[in-house]
Amino acid sequence: MSDGRPEVTWWLGRGADPEMFRRNFAEPYLASDPPVALHVEYLGADSSERTLAALADGTAPDIVMIPRAGEFSRLARQGHFADLSGYGWTERVLPLARGIGSYGGRLYGIPRSAETMLLLYDRVMFAANNWRPPRTLDDLEALAAAMLSRGIVPFAAGSADVPQSVELLFSLVVNHHAGPGKVRGALDGEVPWTAFGESVELLRGWFDRGWFGGGYFTDTYTRGFARLGTGEAGMSPNMTWIFPVGDDVGVAPFPSPDFPLYVYGTASLIGINAKSKSIDAAASVLDRLFTNEVRRSFSRDLPGDWNLPLTDPDAAGLAACAQPQFAETAVALTEAAQDHRYGYATWSFFPPRTEEAVIAGFRDVIEGRVTAERYLAAVDDAFRAER
């Protein structure tokens, strides 16, 4: 105990900016004379390994963060997390987000951020050429051909420093080409993953025709995206974590037959250690986190991260404090989740080994060393083994 107050320790995991978390939540919380003594420990690059080891040996803190939904689900099934179902504040969280952190009808974790993929584009270049953001895949084909004819790379992207980010493109193409209904069918075990060959071939065709230039697998994520600002590239399929962006960068949903469609993904899931001696106190800390006030603060200073998945779109509040491109996207993503206009991100809806299969075989299928059929067969084998 500390001054009669229960103590709660929180391990802040990989991907969460320590200084921004301190400024936008920890310090305001502690300054409010809270009934809980909160201690935040900022872990480094090995946060996931340390957290898993601590959960296994019983030394984990009260509040933990797990970076992948599939891993979180596995740990929930093993009984590592406290049941959050009875806390009223969880109703402020989108049902879709709550579903990602649920198992067996019980809520065990809350995603710290809602994410999606977008089509970012060079507004100046588009205005100069009288181009408009594409709404359909046919529109995209025509626009990419026009860019290539002018020596412009259609897509600014790179993955060398974050090789697992290749799954972003897999998530994008299967949802925006085959459609979220078919992806949902595969996740439910009703459709084999081998049925997505046409989508994978479409993506490989984009690479073959030079849509990504020649450096996707050798350039860093940042260097690849930077081409959008130099005039080398006209568009970039990218994540909301790329915010903030300059005023000359426009943002639109990625083309789809179901336009506008948003792939729904999450960042780390936050759970409470089932062995904690202060479960209610830890839950009261999360109650203070999942509010519009905190979301606005993060959206102002760190748009794209800690986009708390609240049911309230808070359009006016976000518009007043955040970059317009981000505020509009955040509101649209919330509304899409409520209206069932969303796709399924691999990192949030796929089991761990299936996600690994998507990543492991990606470069080989794109560069033609394996067929789409063989690549998807490996994904399907992993999925069926996990089910």
URGITA-V903090 format. One line per field, one symbol per residue. ss: DSSP state (H for helix, E for strand, C for the rest). phi: phi as a letter, one per 20 degrees, with the letter a starting at -180 (. if undefined). Layout:
ss->???
phi->???
This chain:
ss->CECCEEEEEEEECCCCCHHHHHHHHHHHHHHCCCCEEEEEEECCCCHHHHHHHHHHHCCCCCEEEECCHHHHHHHHHCCCECCCCCCHHHHHECHHHHHHCEECCEECEEECCEECEEEEEEHHHHHHHCCCCCCCHHHHHHHHHHHHHCCCEEECCCCCCCHHHHHHHHHHHHHHHHCHHHHHHHHCCCCCHHHHHHHHHHHHHHHHCCCCCCCCCCCCHHHHHHHHHHCCEEEEEEEHHHCCCCCCEEEECCCCCCCCCEEEEECCEEEEECCCCCHHHHHHHHHHHCCHHHHHHHHHHCCCCCCCCECCCCHHHHHHHCCHHHHHHHHHHHHHHHCCCEEECHHHHCCHHHHHHHHHCHHHHHCCCCCHHHHHHHHHHHHHHHC
phi->.clnefecdceeegndfgfffffecgfffffelffceecddeedfegfffffffffdndfffdccdfcfffffffffenedffegeefffffeggfffffedbmmdedbcfebecbdcdebeffffffdlecgfddffgfgffffffffdmdffdeabbgecgffffgffgffffedfoffffffffenecffffdfffffffffffgenfdmdcgedefgfffffffednfcdbbfbefffffcffedecbffgafdgeccfdccegedcdgfefecffffffffgffecfgfgfffffebgoclegeeffflgfffffcdggffgfffffffffffeldcddfgfdcefgfffffgffefffffenecefffgffffffffffff
